Amino acid sequence: MTAEPLERTLDRHGRLAGSEGFPEPGRLVLRGALESDLPELRRLDEEVFQEVAYPAFLLRQLYDVYAEHFLVLDDGAGGLRGYVLAATTAFGRDSWILGLCVTEGDRRHGLGRELMTEILQRLRRDGIETVRLTVEPANRAAILLYRSLGFVPEEPDGGLRRDYFGPGEHRRIMRLELC
């Protein structure tokens, strides 16, 4: 598996506009995460996920291990507006989406779909067969997005795993077969 450069600009509606490099102010670039993005990734993760945000040391280690499947939305002004992170098993056939994040003000513009579509294309290209993710059961918008991309609840019990992240922290596990 080799990483390929990814720098595609999103237009003002959040749709991909081509590979024009870094954006003008107001335009977003979908690209691979860089080590220099780590402080901003931490800020973004805390903003969106609050008390369940990844600790800084873990984001660092996730970057070190999974950088080729760590994509960001760069606003061209030193900020990140979203990211997606996929982790692949040692044998390279299964992958988990460990995080999909879009800032609150940028939601409902297709940016989460763009991030997921790109990461799924990369995973498919790299020979991944199955992709899983967890989602908070009440997060209807995310569940609808994942279903629209082909994810289905992983049985039993419609994918619901009670106390998955600890007492009262239920999650729904969803699965997508890429091949």
C-alpha positions, 0 to 999 in steps of 0.5 A: 500500500502506497499513499498517493498525494491528495489535494483537491479543492472544494468549491464554496458549496463543499463539492470537489472542484479539482486539484488546484493546490491549496485554496483561496480563503473560503475554499477547502482542500481535501488532503492527507494529514500532515504532522504539522496538523496535529495541534489543529486536529486536537483542537478540532477533535475537542471542538466536535467530540468534546468529552470523548475527544481523543487525547493528544498522545493518541492522536499522535500515535494514530497519525504515526500508524495510520497517516496514509488513511488520515484525511483532512479538510484544510480551509487554507487559513491555518484551520481544519474543518474536518477529518476522517481516519481509518485504521487497517488490521495487520493483515490488511483486509479489514478496516475501521473508521475511527473518526469522521468529524466536520465542524458544526458550521460546515455540516449538511454541505456534503463534506462528511460524504466527501471525506467518507467517499475518498477514504472508502475509495482508498481502502478499496484500492488498497484491497480492504474487504470490510469496513466497520464503524461505530456510531452513537445510536441517536445520531440519525444524521450520521446513520443516514449518511452511513446507510446512504454509502452502503453501510448496514448494521452488523448483527446481532441486535441491529448492530446495537452494542450496549455499554460499548465505550463504558456504562451508558455509552452505547454504540451501533456497529455498522459494516460495509463490504467493499468487494 
